[in-house]
Amino acid sequence: MQMADSGEERRAAALSILIESGAVEPCDDHEDVLIDVDGDTAEAYKLATVRFKEGRLDMFESLGQLRDEVKAALLDCASDCWACDSNRES
């Protein structure tokens, strides 16, 4: 199955890097909610650089574009699970 557009493909790749590097993790109860574990992108940037240089992330035109996407994806992750928070308030 092909991604709807290259933007979605780039975001998915960035999120995968963030998860694999340990910068974010899925909520224990809501796997579709990603939690920013520590806000540190250093390990994610290292992994992204390796993957890019290996040619495994050809949807990015440059390493800078990849790093920008990783940073943007991290900023979109929550510090707490909104679904768990809304369940507690009910």
Rosetta constraint file for C-alpha pairs under 8 A:
AtomPair CA 3 CA 8 HARMONIC 6.56 0.50
AtomPair CA 3 CA 9 HARMONIC 5.96 0.50
AtomPair CA 4 CA 8 HARMONIC 6.76 0.50
AtomPair CA 4 CA 9 HARMONIC 7.93 0.50
AtomPair CA 5 CA 9 HARMONIC 6.54 0.50
AtomPair CA 6 CA 10 HARMONIC 6.00 0.50
AtomPair CA 6 CA 59 HARMONIC 6.84 0.50
AtomPair CA 7 CA 11 HARMONIC 6.18 0.50
AtomPair CA 8 CA 12 HARMONIC 6.09 0.50
AtomPair CA 9 CA 13 HARMONIC 6.23 0.50
AtomPair CA 9 CA 59 HARMONIC 7.37 0.50
AtomPair CA 10 CA 14 HARMONIC 6.21 0.50
AtomPair CA 10 CA 59 HARMONIC 6.38 0.50
AtomPair CA 10 CA 60 HARMONIC 7.03 0.50
AtomPair CA 10 CA 66 HARMONIC 7.85 0.50
AtomPair CA 10 CA 69 HARMONIC 7.18 0.50
AtomPair CA 11 CA 15 HARMONIC 6.15 0.50
AtomPair CA 11 CA 69 HARMONIC 6.59 0.50
AtomPair CA 11 CA 70 HARMONIC 7.75 0.50
AtomPair CA 11 CA 73 HARMONIC 6.70 0.50
AtomPair CA 12 CA 16 HARMONIC 6.12 0.50
AtomPair CA 13 CA 17 HARMONIC 6.31 0.50
AtomPair CA 13 CA 57 HARMONIC 7.64 0.50
AtomPair CA 14 CA 18 HARMONIC 6.28 0.50
AtomPair CA 14 CA 66 HARMONIC 7.35 0.50
AtomPair CA 14 CA 69 HARMONIC 6.13 0.50
AtomPair CA 14 CA 70 HARMONIC 4.78 0.50
AtomPair CA 14 CA 73 HARMONIC 6.51 0.50
AtomPair CA 15 CA 19 HARMONIC 6.15 0.50
AtomPair CA 15 CA 70 HARMONIC 6.99 0.50
AtomPair CA 15 CA 73 HARMONIC 6.28 0.50
AtomPair CA 15 CA 74 HARMONIC 7.70 0.50
AtomPair CA 16 CA 20 HARMONIC 6.07 0.50
AtomPair CA 17 CA 21 HARMONIC 5.95 0.50
AtomPair CA 17 CA 44 HARMONIC 5.99 0.50
AtomPair CA 17 CA 47 HARMONIC 6.83 0.50
AtomPair CA 17 CA 48 HARMONIC 6.50 0.50
AtomPair CA 17 CA 70 HARMONIC 7.64 0.50
AtomPair CA 18 CA 22 HARMONIC 6.21 0.50
AtomPair CA 18 CA 23 HARMONIC 5.19 0.50
AtomPair CA 18 CA 24 HARMONIC 5.70 0.50
AtomPair CA 18 CA 41 HARMONIC 7.89 0.50
AtomPair CA 18 CA 44 HARMONIC 5.55 0.50
AtomPair CA 18 CA 70 HARMONIC 7.13 0.50
AtomPair CA 18 CA 74 HARMONIC 7.34 0.50
AtomPair CA 19 CA 23 HARMONIC 6.12 0.50
AtomPair CA 19 CA 24 HARMONIC 5.14 0.50
AtomPair CA 19 CA 25 HARMONIC 5.71 0.50
AtomPair CA 20 CA 44 HARMONIC 7.92 0.50
AtomPair CA 21 CA 43 HARMONIC 5.77 0.50
AtomPair CA 21 CA 44 HARMONIC 5.15 0.50
AtomPair CA 21 CA 47 HARMONIC 6.91 0.50
AtomPair CA 22 CA 37 HARMONIC 7.50 0.50
AtomPair CA 22 CA 43 HARMONIC 7.91 0.50
AtomPair CA 22 CA 44 HARMONIC 7.79 0.50
AtomPair CA 23 CA 36 HARMONIC 6.27 0.50
AtomPair CA 23 CA 37 HARMONIC 5.58 0.50
AtomPair CA 23 CA 38 HARMONIC 6.20 0.50
AtomPair CA 23 CA 39 HARMONIC 6.55 0.50
AtomPair CA 23 CA 40 HARMONIC 6.27 0.50
AtomPair CA 23 CA 41 HARMONIC 6.62 0.50
AtomPair CA 23 CA 43 HARMONIC 7.62 0.50
AtomPair CA 23 CA 44 HARMONIC 6.84 0.50
AtomPair CA 24 CA 34 HARMONIC 6.13 0.50
AtomPair CA 24 CA 35 HARMONIC 5.29 0.50
AtomPair CA 24 CA 36 HARMONIC 4.53 0.50
AtomPair CA 24 CA 37 HARMONIC 5.08 0.50
AtomPair CA 24 CA 38 HARMONIC 7.63 0.50
AtomPair CA 24 CA 74 HARMONIC 7.63 0.50
AtomPair CA 24 CA 77 HARMONIC 7.65 0.50
AtomPair CA 25 CA 34 HARMONIC 5.42 0.50
AtomPair CA 25 CA 35 HARMONIC 5.35 0.50
AtomPair CA 25 CA 36 HARMONIC 6.87 0.50
AtomPair CA 25 CA 37 HARMONIC 6.76 0.50
AtomPair CA 26 CA 30 HARMONIC 6.94 0.50
AtomPair CA 26 CA 31 HARMONIC 4.91 0.50
AtomPair CA 26 CA 32 HARMONIC 6.58 0.50
AtomPair CA 26 CA 33 HARMONIC 5.60 0.50
AtomPair CA 26 CA 34 HARMONIC 4.40 0.50
AtomPair CA 26 CA 35 HARMONIC 5.93 0.50
AtomPair CA 27 CA 31 HARMONIC 5.38 0.50
AtomPair CA 27 CA 32 HARMONIC 7.52 0.50
AtomPair CA 27 CA 33 HARMONIC 5.73 0.50
AtomPair CA 27 CA 34 HARMONIC 6.13 0.50
AtomPair CA 27 CA 35 HARMONIC 6.39 0.50
AtomPair CA 27 CA 81 HARMONIC 6.48 0.50
AtomPair CA 29 CA 84 HARMONIC 7.79 0.50
AtomPair CA 30 CA 81 HARMONIC 7.90 0.50
AtomPair CA 30 CA 83 HARMONIC 7.31 0.50
AtomPair CA 30 CA 84 HARMONIC 8.00 0.50
AtomPair CA 33 CA 77 HARMONIC 7.87 0.50
AtomPair CA 33 CA 78 HARMONIC 7.94 0.50
AtomPair CA 33 CA 81 HARMONIC 6.40 0.50
AtomPair CA 33 CA 82 HARMONIC 7.94 0.50
AtomPair CA 34 CA 77 HARMONIC 5.65 0.50
AtomPair CA 34 CA 78 HARMONIC 6.63 0.50
AtomPair CA 34 CA 81 HARMONIC 7.57 0.50
AtomPair CA 35 CA 77 HARMONIC 5.65 0.50
AtomPair CA 35 CA 78 HARMONIC 5.11 0.50
AtomPair CA 35 CA 79 HARMONIC 5.46 0.50
AtomPair CA 35 CA 80 HARMONIC 6.02 0.50
AtomPair CA 35 CA 81 HARMONIC 6.60 0.50
AtomPair CA 36 CA 74 HARMONIC 6.85 0.50
AtomPair CA 36 CA 77 HARMONIC 5.56 0.50
AtomPair CA 36 CA 78 HARMONIC 5.75 0.50
AtomPair CA 36 CA 79 HARMONIC 5.18 0.50
AtomPair CA 36 CA 80 HARMONIC 7.78 0.50
AtomPair CA 37 CA 79 HARMONIC 7.18 0.50
AtomPair CA 39 CA 74 HARMONIC 7.36 0.50
AtomPair CA 40 CA 44 HARMONIC 8.00 0.50
AtomPair CA 41 CA 45 HARMONIC 5.91 0.50
AtomPair CA 41 CA 70 HARMONIC 7.97 0.50
AtomPair CA 41 CA 71 HARMONIC 7.22 0.50
AtomPair CA 42 CA 46 HARMONIC 6.29 0.50
AtomPair CA 43 CA 47 HARMONIC 6.21 0.50
AtomPair CA 44 CA 48 HARMONIC 5.98 0.50
AtomPair CA 44 CA 70 HARMONIC 7.59 0.50
AtomPair CA 45 CA 49 HARMONIC 6.02 0.50
AtomPair CA 45 CA 67 HARMONIC 6.45 0.50
AtomPair CA 45 CA 70 HARMONIC 7.66 0.50
AtomPair CA 46 CA 50 HARMONIC 6.37 0.50
AtomPair CA 47 CA 51 HARMONIC 6.18 0.50
AtomPair CA 48 CA 52 HARMONIC 5.95 0.50
AtomPair CA 48 CA 66 HARMONIC 7.26 0.50
AtomPair CA 48 CA 67 HARMONIC 7.33 0.50
AtomPair CA 49 CA 53 HARMONIC 6.09 0.50
AtomPair CA 49 CA 63 HARMONIC 6.83 0.50
AtomPair CA 50 CA 54 HARMONIC 6.17 0.50
AtomPair CA 51 CA 55 HARMONIC 6.44 0.50
AtomPair CA 51 CA 56 HARMONIC 5.41 0.50
AtomPair CA 51 CA 57 HARMONIC 6.36 0.50
AtomPair CA 52 CA 56 HARMONIC 5.77 0.50
AtomPair CA 52 CA 57 HARMONIC 5.18 0.50
AtomPair CA 52 CA 58 HARMONIC 7.30 0.50
AtomPair CA 52 CA 63 HARMONIC 6.76 0.50
AtomPair CA 60 CA 65 HARMONIC 6.25 0.50
AtomPair CA 60 CA 66 HARMONIC 5.91 0.50
AtomPair CA 61 CA 65 HARMONIC 6.61 0.50
AtomPair CA 61 CA 66 HARMONIC 7.95 0.50
AtomPair CA 62 CA 66 HARMONIC 6.49 0.50
AtomPair CA 63 CA 67 HARMONIC 6.17 0.50
AtomPair CA 64 CA 68 HARMONIC 6.10 0.50
AtomPair CA 65 CA 69 HARMONIC 6.25 0.50
AtomPair CA 66 CA 70 HARMONIC 6.24 0.50
AtomPair CA 67 CA 71 HARMONIC 6.16 0.50
AtomPair CA 68 CA 72 HARMONIC 6.12 0.50
AtomPair CA 69 CA 73 HARMONIC 5.98 0.50
AtomPair CA 70 CA 74 HARMONIC 6.20 0.50
AtomPair CA 71 CA 75 HARMONIC 6.29 0.50
AtomPair CA 72 CA 76 HARMONIC 6.42 0.50
AtomPair CA 73 CA 77 HARMONIC 6.70 0.50
AtomPair CA 78 CA 82 HARMONIC 7.68 0.50
AtomPair CA 80 CA 85 HARMONIC 7.67 0.50
AtomPair CA 81 CA 85 HARMONIC 6.25 0.50
AtomPair CA 82 CA 86 HARMONIC 6.11 0.50
AtomPair CA 83 CA 87 HARMONIC 6.24 0.50
AtomPair CA 84 CA 88 HARMONIC 6.30 0.50
AtomPair CA 85 CA 89 HARMONIC 6.45 0.50
AtomPair CA 86 CA 90 HARMONIC 6.45 0.50
